[in-house]
Amino acid sequence: MRRIGMLFGALAAIACSEREITAPCNTCGTPPLTNYTLSVSNDTSVFVGDVVALRATVTPSAGVVITWSTNNTSVVTLSSNGVVTALTPGLARIQVQANCPNGQVITREIKVTVNAKSVANVSVTIGASSATIFVGDTVSFSAEVNPKSVTQTVLWRSSAPHVAAVSSAGKVAGVAPGIARIIALAVVDTTKRDTVVVTVNARPKVYGIKVTPDSIDLALNENRELIVTVQADPGLSKDYVCRSLSAAYVTVTGKCNVKLIFPLSAGQSVTVEAEAIADRGFRSRARVYMKP
């Protein structure tokens, strides 16, 4: 009996031991992590104007998101799926990043060297040699590439974008006073270029306008010339317009000739206003009263 009891006790101990081992494995177990690998294109050398599709392969690929970026957008453009377009000679580093479902992030780098493409007898001509604009103004240039048999695409650059910025279409915007050289480079051979010098001047300003005198007394049907002075930078128009704000009582002709055409009561006045044409925000006024 004692041996039978010991046997049952051993079996019970084994059963308990099995429960303790297997239960956590069924409820808390974690499958092994997947190891991902990323392979990419070798470093490459291309010519200006070339278009190259770079390769990035992740194994396994399910659920993996690949992103592309470059450190030098002036040398190449890069699409979201790794297609590179060579713009100008130089070196661009292309970074490929694989974002894996298990949280693993893998990065690789591809170096792309862009070389100038040598084409015989290529020339670039901009249709102007110089231009002068004010801050805030724009001017557009065009460039012609010869011979006509090569691509006519040009790249536009500014030597001083803080003075004059240029768009990819050759439109220049004045940013600050100064001088900038706007350069057009032939895509087919970026050693061939032409330059236009753009001078950007501060925009002239109106500083004030004054009507003298600022108050007059007129008899009925009497007229008088008011003096209007506009303060402005040299080269800016100092013209103005003068008008009555109550034309039924006072008319204005000529530069600022004021005439009382209808009686005013004691203390009543009519306003005459002068406005600078160069900047309509500047105005000055005078009051017209009737003589007792």
Backbone as CSV, one residue per row, in Angstrom:
resi,resn,N_x,N_y,N_z,CA_x,CA_y,CA_z,C_x,C_y,C_z
1,MET,0.834,-1.194,0.000,0.000,0.000,0.000,0.870,1.246,0.000
2,ARG,1.915,1.154,0.776,2.807,2.310,0.833,3.419,2.594,-0.547
3,ARG,3.791,1.497,-1.284,4.389,1.694,-2.617,3.370,2.286,-3.597
4,ILE,2.120,1.817,-3.473,1.062,2.353,-4.372,0.881,3.831,-4.118
5,GLY,0.883,4.222,-2.837,0.712,5.649,-2.493,1.855,6.482,-3.048
6,MET,3.067,5.965,-2.982,4.219,6.697,-3.508,4.123,6.850,-5.031
7,LEU,3.594,5.771,-5.672,3.433,5.827,-7.126,2.453,6.901,-7.535
8,PHE,1.288,6.965,-6.855,0.292,8.016,-7.156,0.865,9.402,-6.918
9,GLY,1.659,9.527,-5.873,2.244,10.845,-5.567,3.197,11.288,-6.660
10,ALA,3.986,10.335,-7.184,4.920,10.684,-8.256,4.193,11.096,-9.510
11,LEU,3.128,10.346,-9.845,2.339,10.698,-11.046,1.715,12.072,-10.903
12,ALA,1.202,12.378,-9.732,0.590,13.703,-9.491,1.636,14.798,-9.653
13,ALA,2.838,14.543,-9.150,3.902,15.544,-9.249,4.268,15.800,-10.705
14,ILE,4.315,14.702,-11.511,4.639,14.850,-12.936,3.559,15.649,-13.651
15,ALA,2.283,15.344,-13.330,1.169,16.073,-13.968,1.246,17.558,-13.645
16,CYS,1.510,17.879,-12.394,1.596,19.293,-11.986,2.758,19.975,-12.705
17,SER,3.859,19.218,-12.788,5.023,19.792,-13.459,4.720,20.094,-14.914
18,GLU,4.003,19.209,-15.609,3.653,19.431,-17.020,2.740,20.636,-17.171
19,ARG,1.814,20.812,-16.259,0.909,21.967,-16.336,1.694,23.269,-16.169
20,GLU,2.629,23.275,-15.261,3.405,24.486,-15.009,4.261,24.860,-16.220
21,ILE,4.727,23.866,-16.953,5.606,24.144,-18.085,4.826,24.537,-19.331
22,THR,3.756,23.841,-19.652,3.075,24.041,-20.934,2.104,25.195,-20.932
23,ALA,1.461,25.546,-19.848,0.437,26.600,-19.844,0.998,27.947,-20.269
24,PRO,2.136,28.394,-19.703,2.658,29.688,-20.149,3.045,29.690,-21.613
25,CYS,3.506,28.580,-22.140,3.897,28.537,-23.560,2.706,28.741,-24.473
26,ASN,1.524,28.277,-24.090,0.325,28.420,-24.920,-0.250,29.819,-24.851
27,THR,-0.017,30.542,-23.742,-0.672,31.845,-23.560,0.270,33.017,-23.730
28,CYS,1.536,32.845,-23.439,2.446,33.997,-23.430,3.610,33.855,-24.404
29,GLY,3.631,32.801,-25.175,4.787,32.567,-26.043,4.914,33.607,-27.137
30,THR,6.138,33.960,-27.584,6.407,34.932,-28.644,7.144,34.244,-29.779
31,PRO,6.622,34.328,-30.991,7.306,33.674,-32.110,8.646,34.351,-32.369
32,PRO,9.588,33.664,-32.891,10.909,34.257,-33.139,10.809,35.419,-34.130
33,LEU,11.674,36.473,-33.965,11.675,37.630,-34.836,12.200,37.252,-36.217
34,THR,11.614,37.918,-37.272,12.082,37.686,-38.627,13.313,38.544,-38.879
35,ASN,14.316,38.020,-39.493,15.496,38.782,-39.872,15.334,39.259,-41.310
36,TYR,15.352,40.599,-41.497,15.180,41.184,-42.818,16.543,41.583,-43.374
37,THR,16.674,41.504,-44.682,17.899,41.944,-45.353,17.533,42.916,-46.466
38,LEU,18.382,43.937,-46.661,18.166,44.954,-47.697,19.382,45.001,-48.604
39,SER,19.152,44.789,-49.892,20.232,44.918,-50.877,19.860,46.025,-51.857
40,VAL,20.860,46.809,-52.261,20.606,47.966,-53.136,21.602,47.975,-54.285
41,SER,21.357,48.879,-55.240,22.253,49.033,-56.391,23.639,49.464,-55.925
42,ASN,24.626,49.126,-56.721,25.980,49.599,-56.451,26.089,51.090,-56.741
43,ASP,27.129,51.724,-56.196,27.415,53.109,-56.550,27.535,53.208,-58.062
44,THR,27.069,54.360,-58.610,27.015,54.467,-60.066,27.495,55.830,-60.536
45,SER,27.879,55.904,-61.794,28.316,57.150,-62.417,27.486,57.364,-63.671
46,VAL,26.944,58.580,-63.834,26.064,58.881,-64.964,26.460,60.227,-65.565
47,PHE,25.836,60.561,-66.690,26.048,61.854,-67.320,24.837,62.746,-67.096
48,VAL,25.051,64.049,-67.194,23.952,65.010,-67.076,22.860,64.653,-68.087
49,GLY,21.629,64.637,-67.625,20.497,64.305,-68.482,20.083,62.850,-68.427
50,ASP,20.952,61.994,-67.880,20.613,60.573,-67.786,19.521,60.347,-66.738
51,VAL,18.727,59.302,-66.972,17.697,58.874,-66.016,17.986,57.414,-65.655
52,VAL,18.139,57.147,-64.368,18.526,55.809,-63.916,17.572,55.350,-62.821
53,ALA,17.104,54.096,-62.932,16.262,53.498,-61.892,17.154,52.699,-60.946
54,LEU,17.246,53.117,-59.702,18.030,52.398,-58.709,17.198,51.256,-58.121
55,ARG,17.891,50.247,-57.593,17.216,49.047,-57.089,17.362,48.942,-55.575
56,ALA,16.279,48.509,-54.936,16.294,48.197,-53.500,15.401,46.973,-53.291
57,THR,15.973,45.909,-52.721,15.232,44.663,-52.521,15.327,44.243,-51.054
58,VAL,14.156,43.990,-50.455,14.102,43.542,-49.061,13.590,42.108,-49.037
59,THR,14.248,41.295,-48.239,13.836,39.896,-48.077,13.649,39.594,-46.595
60,PRO,12.454,39.080,-46.212,11.215,38.975,-46.999,10.625,40.365,-47.231
61,SER,9.774,40.498,-48.214,9.298,41.824,-48.633,7.925,42.190,-48.094
62,ALA,7.163,41.228,-47.574,5.785,41.503,-47.146,5.762,42.554,-46.037
63,GLY,4.954,43.592,-46.262,4.737,44.600,-45.233,5.847,45.618,-45.089
64,VAL,6.885,45.542,-45.906,8.026,46.449,-45.784,7.760,47.725,-46.594
65,VAL,8.063,48.895,-45.996,7.915,50.177,-46.681,9.314,50.740,-46.938
66,ILE,9.598,51.061,-48.207,10.910,51.590,-48.585,10.775,53.070,-48.921
67,THR,11.660,53.895,-48.364,11.677,55.329,-48.667,13.032,55.713,-49.237
68,TRP,13.014,56.733,-50.121,14.220,57.207,-50.798,14.433,58.677,-50.480
69,SER,15.694,59.093,-50.317,16.010,60.507,-50.100,17.420,60.787,-50.603
70,THR,17.694,62.081,-50.873,19.026,62.464,-51.334,19.487,63.703,-50.590
71,ASN,20.785,63.832,-50.455,21.350,64.991,-49.768,21.652,66.141,-50.714
72,ASN,21.424,65.965,-52.021,21.849,66.981,-52.980,20.854,67.095,-54.134
73,THR,19.803,67.878,-53.909,18.766,68.035,-54.936,19.192,68.959,-56.070
74,SER,20.341,69.629,-55.938,20.824,70.454,-57.043,21.566,69.609,-58.076
75,VAL,21.989,68.409,-57.684,22.707,67.520,-58.600,21.764,66.516,-59.252
76,VAL,20.810,65.980,-58.483,19.853,65.007,-59.031,18.464,65.284,-58.491
77,THR,17.470,64.814,-59.232,16.125,64.704,-58.666,15.878,63.227,-58.406
78,LEU,15.042,62.941,-57.415,14.822,61.564,-56.995,13.338,61.325,-56.789
79,SER,12.801,60.317,-57.472,11.382,60.002,-57.323,11.170,59.129,-56.095
80,SER,9.898,58.929,-55.751,9.557,58.142,-54.568,9.862,56.657,-54.743
81,ASN,10.126,56.222,-55.985,10.454,54.808,-56.195,11.881,54.602,-56.699
82,GLY,12.759,55.612,-56.462,14.177,55.425,-56.726,14.658,55.750,-58.113
83,VAL,13.895,56.526,-58.878,14.347,56.916,-60.217,15.105,58.245,-60.109
84,VAL,16.355,58.241,-60.566,17.236,59.399,-60.466,17.362,60.075,-61.826
85,THR,17.220,61.431,-61.825,17.486,62.215,-63.020,18.678,63.113,-62.738
86,ALA,19.732,62.986,-63.551,20.962,63.751,-63.345,20.792,65.172,-63.870
87,LEU,21.089,66.174,-63.010,20.893,67.573,-63.378,22.195,68.286,-63.692
88,THR,23.111,68.269,-62.757,24.383,68.972,-62.921,25.517,68.099,-62.394
89,PRO,26.744,68.367,-62.856,27.867,67.575,-62.356,28.013,67.691,-60.838
90,GLY,28.350,66.579,-60.200,28.532,66.579,-58.752,28.254,65.204,-58.178
91,LEU,28.251,65.140,-56.853,28.012,63.878,-56.150,26.735,63.981,-55.327
92,ALA,25.883,62.988,-55.453,24.659,62.916,-54.649,24.662,61.588,-53.892
93,ARG,24.332,61.648,-52.642,24.216,60.443,-51.826,22.737,60.089,-51.701
94,ILE,22.392,58.903,-52.142,21.012,58.433,-52.096,20.860,57.490,-50.902
95,GLN,19.949,57.822,-50.007,19.712,56.963,-48.846,18.440,56.150,-49.063
96,VAL,18.560,54.838,-48.862,17.422,53.930,-48.958,17.117,53.429,-47.545
97,GLN,15.868,53.558,-47.153,15.480,53.108,-45.807,14.324,52.124,-45.907
98,ALA,14.511,50.957,-45.270,13.464,49.937,-45.230,12.872,49.895,-43.827
99,ASN,11.567,50.122,-43.741,10.848,50.076,-42.468,10.081,48.753,-42.408
100,CYS,10.527,47.856,-41.527,10.001,46.499,-41.493,8.872,46.365,-40.476
101,PRO,7.974,45.392,-40.698,6.808,45.222,-39.812,7.180,44.949,-38.354
102,ASN,8.353,44.366,-38.113,8.744,44.039,-36.744,9.437,45.203,-36.044
103,GLY,9.449,46.387,-36.692,10.088,47.549,-36.108,11.527,47.737,-36.526
104,GLN,12.077,46.790,-37.231,13.454,46.891,-37.694,13.559,47.941,-38.796
105,VAL,14.585,48.793,-38.719,14.838,49.808,-39.736,16.232,49.575,-40.313
106,ILE,16.295,49.416,-41.631,17.563,49.155,-42.299,17.828,50.293,-43.278
107,THR,19.043,50.822,-43.287,19.409,51.885,-44.229,20.640,51.483,-45.027
108,ARG,20.650,51.920,-46.283,21.796,51.720,-47.154,22.007,53.018,-47.950
109,GLU,23.220,53.214,-48.436,23.533,54.420,-49.210,24.092,54.045,-50.577
110,ILE,23.646,54.794,-51.581,24.155,54.635,-52.940,24.734,55.973,-53.374
111,LYS,25.965,55.994,-53.812,26.592,57.220,-54.304,26.379,57.319,-55.810
112,VAL,25.862,58.484,-56.221,25.650,58.735,-57.650,26.532,59.905,-58.060
113,THR,27.467,59.654,-58.959,28.351,60.700,-59.476,27.836,61.141,-60.840
114,VAL,27.588,62.437,-60.981,27.071,62.976,-62.241,28.203,63.702,-62.957
115,ASN,28.431,63.326,-64.199,29.482,63.929,-65.022,28.880,64.789,-66.121
116,ALA,29.614,65.826,-66.506,29.166,66.668,-67.620,29.230,65.874,-68.913
117,LYS,28.224,66.078,-69.757,28.202,65.394,-71.054,28.800,66.334,-72.093
118,SER,29.835,65.933,-72.698,30.530,66.774,-73.667,29.888,66.648,-75.039
119,VAL,29.381,67.783,-75.533,28.789,67.822,-76.871,29.448,68.964,-77.630
120,ALA,29.884,68.696,-78.811,30.631,69.699,-79.573,29.754,70.874,-79.982
121,ASN,30.339,72.080,-79.888,29.741,73.309,-80.423,28.394,73.658,-79.801
122,VAL,28.214,73.370,-78.511,26.981,73.772,-77.825,27.156,75.188,-77.283
123,SER,26.126,76.001,-77.420,26.154,77.363,-76.871,24.798,77.697,-76.270
124,VAL,24.817,78.610,-75.297,23.584,79.073,-74.650,23.541,80.591,-74.754
125,THR,22.382,81.133,-75.118,22.241,82.581,-75.236,20.960,83.030,-74.545
126,ILE,21.109,83.940,-73.567,19.946,84.570,-72.924,19.596,85.809,-73.726
127,GLY,18.318,86.092,-73.852,17.869,87.196,-74.697,18.084,88.574,-74.108
128,ALA,18.945,88.738,-73.103,19.253,90.041,-72.511,20.576,89.925,-71.787
129,SER,21.259,91.050,-71.627,22.534,91.047,-70.907,22.413,91.634,-69.512
130,SER,21.375,92.460,-69.295,21.188,93.071,-67.978,19.737,93.500,-67.822
131,ALA,19.354,93.724,-66.582,17.999,94.200,-66.276,18.024,94.854,-64.899
132,THR,17.124,95.793,-64.700,16.997,96.474,-63.414,15.546,96.403,-62.975
133,ILE,15.328,95.944,-61.746,13.973,95.838,-61.202,13.974,96.367,-59.773
134,PHE,12.764,96.544,-59.248,12.615,96.943,-57.845,12.350,95.711,-56.988
135,VAL,12.610,95.832,-55.709,12.265,94.766,-54.773,10.768,94.463,-54.899
136,GLY,10.441,93.193,-55.041,9.047,92.782,-55.190,8.602,92.633,-56.632
137,ASP,9.375,93.175,-57.566,9.031,93.050,-58.985,9.614,91.750,-59.557
138,THR,9.132,91.364,-60.728,9.642,90.172,-61.402,9.974,90.504,-62.856
139,VAL,10.858,89.698,-63.418,11.198,89.800,-64.837,11.526,88.390,-65.313
140,SER,11.119,88.067,-66.529,11.328,86.712,-67.061,12.341,86.729,-68.204
141,PHE,13.181,85.690,-68.217,14.187,85.540,-69.270,13.986,84.204,-69.982
142,SER,14.439,84.153,-71.204,14.448,82.892,-71.950,15.852,82.663,-72.478
143,ALA,16.181,81.406,-72.694,17.512,81.062,-73.190,17.395,80.120,-74.377
144,GLU,18.286,80.297,-75.333,18.296,79.464,-76.536,19.554,78.619,-76.549
145,VAL,19.380,77.316,-76.815,20.512,76.394,-76.877,20.756,76.025,-78.335
146,ASN,21.993,76.093,-78.730,22.389,75.684,-80.091,23.447,74.599,-80.013
147,PRO,23.454,73.649,-80.957,22.562,73.536,-82.123,21.151,73.109,-81.719
148,LYS,20.213,73.319,-82.590,18.814,73.004,-82.314,18.572,71.507,-82.174
149,SER,19.522,70.709,-82.619,19.339,69.254,-82.577,19.483,68.684,-81.166
150,VAL,20.045,69.478,-80.233,20.196,68.990,-78.851,19.025,69.482,-78.018
151,THR,18.867,68.880,-76.834,17.764,69.303,-75.970,17.888,70.778,-75.616
152,GLN,16.767,71.464,-75.611,16.752,72.900,-75.348,16.594,73.225,-73.863
153,THR,16.536,72.207,-73.036,16.327,72.431,-71.600,17.535,73.115,-70.975
154,VAL,17.252,74.134,-70.146,18.318,74.818,-69.419,18.005,74.803,-67.929
155,LEU,19.059,74.899,-67.137,18.928,75.028,-65.694,19.238,76.474,-65.318
156,TRP,18.386,77.055,-64.467,18.569,78.456,-64.067,19.143,78.505,-62.659
157,ARG,20.138,79.359,-62.466,20.770,79.535,-61.166,20.958,81.028,-60.892
158,SER,20.959,81.394,-59.612,21.236,82.769,-59.202,22.486,82.780,-58.341
159,SER,23.382,83.732,-58.612,24.592,83.850,-57.799,24.294,84.416,-56.423
160,ALA,23.146,85.070,-56.289,22.770,85.681,-55.009,21.260,85.581,-54.835
161,PRO,20.754,84.406,-54.474,19.303,84.244,-54.341,18.677,85.122,-53.258
162,HIS,19.503,85.625,-52.338,18.965,86.550,-51.328,18.718,87.936,-51.935
163,VAL,19.258,88.177,-53.127,19.032,89.435,-53.850,17.989,89.242,-54.951
164,ALA,18.201,88.206,-55.764,17.273,87.900,-56.860,17.150,86.385,-56.969
165,ALA,15.943,85.890,-56.788,15.679,84.450,-56.885,15.158,84.141,-58.279
166,VAL,15.532,82.974,-58.800,15.106,82.598,-60.147,14.415,81.248,-60.098
167,SER,13.322,81.122,-60.851,12.574,79.871,-60.915,13.152,78.972,-61.994
168,SER,12.652,77.742,-62.051,13.111,76.793,-63.067,12.708,77.238,-64.472
169,ALA,11.781,78.206,-64.569,11.340,78.699,-65.877,12.028,80.007,-66.263
170,GLY,12.976,80.478,-65.437,13.694,81.707,-65.766,13.025,82.979,-65.294
171,LYS,12.062,82.868,-64.370,11.395,84.055,-63.829,12.152,84.530,-62.597
172,VAL,12.601,85.792,-62.623,13.431,86.346,-61.559,12.593,87.287,-60.701
173,ALA,12.727,87.144,-59.383,12.006,88.002,-58.434,13.007,88.787,-57.598
174,GLY,12.794,90.104,-57.510,13.655,90.941,-56.689,13.361,90.715,-55.215
175,VAL,14.393,90.360,-54.450,14.223,90.046,-53.028,14.749,91.169,-52.138
176,ALA,15.931,91.680,-52.460,16.551,92.737,-51.663,17.477,93.543,-52.570
177,PRO,17.778,94.797,-52.200,18.673,95.600,-53.036,20.033,94.936,-53.215
178,GLY,20.562,95.009,-54.440,21.863,94.412,-54.719,21.960,93.986,-56.166
179,ILE,23.008,93.217,-56.480,23.253,92.738,-57.841,23.394,91.223,-57.817
180,ALA,22.732,90.548,-58.739,22.824,89.089,-58.858,23.062,88.721,-60.310
181,ARG,23.823,87.664,-60.495,24.040,87.129,-61.843,23.123,85.923,-62.029
182,ILE,22.277,86.001,-63.029,21.357,84.908,-63.333,21.978,84.091,-64.462
183,ILE,22.162,82.798,-64.201,22.915,81.937,-65.115,21.990,80.869,-65.708
184,ALA,22.105,80.683,-67.015,21.395,79.606,-67.718,22.422,78.588,-68.175
185,LEU,22.248,77.313,-67.746,23.173,76.240,-68.111,22.461,75.239,-69.012
186,ALA,23.127,74.837,-70.082,22.560,73.817,-70.977,22.606,72.463,-70.275
187,VAL,21.472,71.783,-70.192,21.434,70.471,-69.547,22.316,69.483,-70.297
188,VAL,22.372,69.614,-71.613,23.149,68.680,-72.414,24.652,68.825,-72.141
189,ASP,25.071,69.997,-71.698,26.475,70.234,-71.335,26.508,71.448,-70.414
190,THR,26.585,71.191,-69.113,26.464,72.282,-68.135,27.697,73.168,-68.062
191,THR,28.730,72.852,-68.847,29.858,73.781,-68.931,29.533,74.941,-69.863
192,LYS,28.462,74.793,-70.649,28.027,75.852,-71.564,26.916,76.654,-70.890
193,ARG,27.127,77.975,-70.794,26.186,78.814,-70.051,26.228,80.248,-70.543
194,ASP,25.217,81.013,-70.128,25.190,82.454,-70.394,24.673,83.138,-69.131
195,THR,24.980,84.431,-69.003,24.675,85.161,-67.768,23.996,86.479,-68.076
196,VAL,23.029,86.840,-67.253,22.419,88.163,-67.299,22.562,88.786,-65.910
197,VAL,22.973,90.047,-65.880,23.177,90.747,-64.607,21.881,91.478,-64.239
198,VAL,21.367,91.174,-63.051,20.120,91.792,-62.586,20.434,92.692,-61.394
199,THR,20.083,93.951,-61.529,20.234,94.909,-60.431,18.873,95.114,-59.771
200,VAL,18.844,94.924,-58.467,17.598,95.085,-57.717,17.710,96.344,-56.855
201,ASN,16.814,97.272,-57.062,16.799,98.522,-56.288,15.657,98.523,-55.285
202,ALA,15.871,99.248,-54.198,14.781,99.431,-53.234,13.646,100.181,-53.918
203,ARG,12.450,99.762,-53.645,11.305,100.420,-54.276,11.170,101.833,-53.716
204,PRO,11.101,102.860,-54.600,10.959,104.232,-54.104,9.652,104.403,-53.339
205,LYS,9.686,105.327,-52.382,8.534,105.486,-51.495,8.016,106.919,-51.488
206,VAL,6.738,107.024,-51.185,6.140,108.309,-50.851,6.214,108.453,-49.334
207,TYR,6.648,109.616,-48.878,6.801,109.824,-47.433,5.720,110.716,-46.838
208,GLY,5.042,111.485,-47.691,3.997,112.337,-47.150,3.369,113.212,-48.213
209,ILE,2.253,113.826,-47.866,1.562,114.785,-48.738,0.926,115.843,-47.837
210,LYS,0.964,117.086,-48.291,0.433,118.169,-47.459,-0.309,119.185,-48.322
211,VAL,-1.512,119.585,-47.847,-2.296,120.635,-48.496,-2.114,121.921,-47.690
212,THR,-1.801,123.015,-48.401,-1.588,124.311,-47.747,-2.457,125.376,-48.430
213,PRO,-3.182,126.195,-47.624,-3.397,126.050,-46.186,-4.373,124.909,-45.910
214,ASP,-4.474,124.529,-44.638,-5.385,123.430,-44.303,-6.789,123.912,-43.970
215,SER,-6.999,125.276,-44.085,-8.333,125.833,-43.846,-8.425,127.175,-44.577
216,ILE,-9.556,127.371,-45.337,-9.755,128.644,-46.045,-11.204,129.091,-45.898
217,ASP,-11.413,130.416,-45.999,-12.752,131.012,-46.004,-13.007,131.577,-47.396
218,LEU,-14.147,131.231,-47.999,-14.492,131.705,-49.333,-15.862,132.361,-49.321
219,ALA,-15.990,133.385,-50.158,-17.313,133.943,-50.405,-17.988,133.087,-51.471
220,LEU,-19.287,133.220,-51.590,-20.025,132.446,-52.587,-19.475,132.758,-53.979
221,ASN,-19.200,131.723,-54.743,-18.645,131.788,-56.104,-17.192,132.267,-56.151
222,GLU,-16.573,132.377,-54.991,-15.155,132.721,-54.964,-14.330,131.426,-55.103
223,ASN,-13.179,131.529,-55.736,-12.314,130.349,-55.863,-10.895,130.691,-55.408
224,ARG,-10.173,129.626,-55.062,-8.794,129.803,-54.587,-8.001,128.528,-54.838
225,GLU,-6.745,128.701,-55.210,-5.874,127.568,-55.485,-5.195,127.104,-54.194
226,LEU,-5.353,125.832,-53.880,-4.646,125.238,-52.750,-3.308,124.655,-53.250
227,ILE,-2.284,124.716,-52.418,-0.961,124.192,-52.763,-0.815,122.789,-52.172
228,VAL,-0.474,121.827,-53.047,-0.304,120.442,-52.594,1.155,120.036,-52.836
229,THR,1.801,119.501,-51.799,3.198,119.067,-51.892,3.297,117.586,-51.544
230,VAL,3.915,116.810,-52.447,4.128,115.377,-52.215,5.616,115.152,-51.944
231,GLN,5.923,114.504,-50.820,7.316,114.147,-50.506,7.535,112.691,-50.923
232,ALA,8.509,112.476,-51.833,8.756,111.126,-52.362,10.209,110.997,-52.783
233,ASP,10.661,109.738,-52.941,12.014,109.474,-53.415,12.195,110.002,-54.832
234,PRO,13.442,110.370,-55.184,13.721,110.820,-56.555,13.293,109.755,-57.570
235,GLY,12.743,110.240,-58.661,12.314,109.328,-59.709,10.883,108.859,-59.559
236,LEU,10.289,109.103,-58.408,8.908,108.694,-58.192,7.979,109.870,-58.472
237,SER,6.853,109.588,-59.091,5.906,110.644,-59.439,5.423,111.386,-58.195
238,LYS,5.400,112.712,-58.330,4.877,113.546,-57.246,3.505,114.109,-57.613
239,ASP,2.859,113.477,-58.596,1.519,113.913,-58.993,0.499,113.531,-57.934
240,TYR,-0.643,114.200,-58.009,-1.703,113.964,-57.038,-3.050,114.278,-57.685
241,VAL,-4.105,113.823,-57.044,-5.458,114.207,-57.435,-6.087,114.944,-56.266
242,CYS,-6.909,115.937,-56.625,-7.564,116.751,-55.607,-9.069,116.710,-55.865
243,ARG,-9.858,116.488,-54.816,-11.307,116.354,-54.998,-12.049,116.926,-53.800
244,SER,-13.308,117.304,-54.095,-14.207,117.775,-53.037,-15.017,116.602,-52.526
245,LEU,-15.176,116.514,-51.206,-15.990,115.445,-50.636,-17.460,115.846,-50.533
246,SER,-17.753,117.091,-50.961,-19.149,117.555,-51.035,-19.270,118.453,-52.252
247,ALA,-19.365,117.819,-53.434,-19.326,118.557,-54.693,-20.548,119.452,-54.894
248,ALA,-21.604,119.253,-54.127,-22.785,120.121,-54.249,-22.507,121.507,-53.674
249,TYR,-21.482,121.629,-52.818,-21.147,122.905,-52.190,-19.839,123.485,-52.739
250,VAL,-18.861,122.615,-52.929,-17.528,123.075,-53.343,-17.066,122.232,-54.526
251,THR,-16.570,122.898,-55.565,-16.012,122.172,-56.712,-14.489,122.347,-56.726
252,VAL,-13.822,121.399,-57.379,-12.366,121.448,-57.520,-12.033,121.271,-58.994
253,THR,-11.244,122.168,-59.560,-10.803,122.075,-60.939,-9.289,122.238,-60.976
254,GLY,-8.712,121.903,-62.151,-7.271,122.058,-62.293,-6.523,121.228,-61.277
255,LYS,-5.385,121.718,-60.850,-4.574,121.020,-59.868,-5.311,120.908,-58.537
256,CYS,-5.729,122.055,-58.011,-6.529,122.035,-56.777,-7.167,123.410,-56.587
257,ASN,-7.902,123.839,-57.634,-8.579,125.134,-57.593,-9.971,124.934,-56.996
258,VAL,-10.203,125.540,-55.851,-11.415,125.297,-55.062,-12.387,126.470,-55.220
259,LYS,-13.678,126.139,-55.414,-14.698,127.186,-55.582,-15.937,126.835,-54.779
260,LEU,-16.427,127.827,-54.030,-17.657,127.644,-53.246,-18.840,127.995,-54.140
261,ILE,-19.728,127.003,-54.392,-20.827,127.235,-55.332,-22.191,127.215,-54.654
262,PHE,-22.257,126.886,-53.366,-23.544,126.848,-52.661,-23.299,127.313,-51.229
263,PRO,-24.207,128.151,-50.699,-23.973,128.740,-49.375,-23.826,127.680,-48.271
264,LEU,-22.938,128.003,-47.319,-22.757,127.183,-46.130,-23.251,127.944,-44.930
265,SER,-23.801,127.248,-43.987,-24.258,127.895,-42.757,-23.051,128.179,-41.865
266,ALA,-23.260,128.992,-40.844,-22.175,129.355,-39.934,-21.606,128.097,-39.272
267,GLY,-20.273,127.951,-39.326,-19.613,126.804,-38.713,-19.583,125.564,-39.590
268,GLN,-20.364,125.554,-40.659,-20.374,124.397,-41.558,-19.147,124.447,-42.468
269,SER,-18.589,123.296,-42.792,-17.402,123.255,-43.644,-17.516,122.096,-44.627
270,VAL,-16.740,122.195,-45.686,-16.646,121.132,-46.697,-15.173,120.723,-46.795
271,THR,-14.943,119.410,-46.893,-13.569,118.890,-46.946,-13.107,118.728,-48.382
272,VAL,-11.897,119.206,-48.648,-11.207,118.983,-49.912,-10.022,118.067,-49.616
273,GLU,-9.854,117.014,-50.434,-8.834,116.001,-50.153,-7.886,115.853,-51.332
274,ALA,-6.595,115.774,-51.020,-5.566,115.506,-52.034,-4.967,114.132,-51.754
275,GLU,-4.694,113.386,-52.848,-4.191,112.017,-52.716,-3.000,111.816,-53.649
276,ALA,-1.904,111.227,-53.121,-0.716,110.968,-53.927,-0.995,109.829,-54.909
277,ILE,-0.707,110.035,-56.189,-0.970,109.008,-57.190,-0.017,107.820,-57.032
278,ALA,1.225,108.093,-56.662,2.209,107.018,-56.531,1.901,106.085,-55.371
279,ASP,1.183,106.568,-54.389,0.784,105.732,-53.256,-0.517,106.288,-52.708
280,ARG,-1.623,105.646,-53.073,-2.949,106.156,-52.727,-3.219,106.150,-51.230
281,GLY,-2.308,105.555,-50.464,-2.495,105.559,-49.018,-2.153,106.886,-48.376
282,PHE,-1.491,107.787,-49.135,-1.105,109.093,-48.587,-2.110,110.151,-49.033
283,ARG,-2.756,110.782,-48.035,-3.774,111.799,-48.306,-3.627,112.964,-47.331
284,SER,-4.096,114.124,-47.786,-4.109,115.301,-46.925,-5.395,116.078,-47.200
285,ARG,-5.892,116.783,-46.179,-7.181,117.452,-46.327,-7.113,118.917,-45.898
286,ALA,-8.046,119.668,-46.470,-8.252,121.066,-46.075,-9.747,121.293,-45.924
287,ARG,-10.114,122.253,-45.042,-11.540,122.555,-44.836,-11.872,123.918,-45.434
288,VAL,-13.045,123.987,-46.072,-13.519,125.209,-46.706,-14.727,125.720,-45.929
289,TYR,-14.632,126.973,-45.475,-15.736,127.623,-44.759,-16.237,128.791,-45.602
290,MET,-17.449,129.241,-45.291,-18.002,130.412,-45.987,-17.733,131.642,-45.164
291,LYS,-17.274,132.710,-45.851,-17.028,133.999,-45.175,-18.332,134.520,-44.578
292,PRO,-18.219,135.169,-43.427,-19.442,135.737,-42.817,-20.057,136.792,-43.729
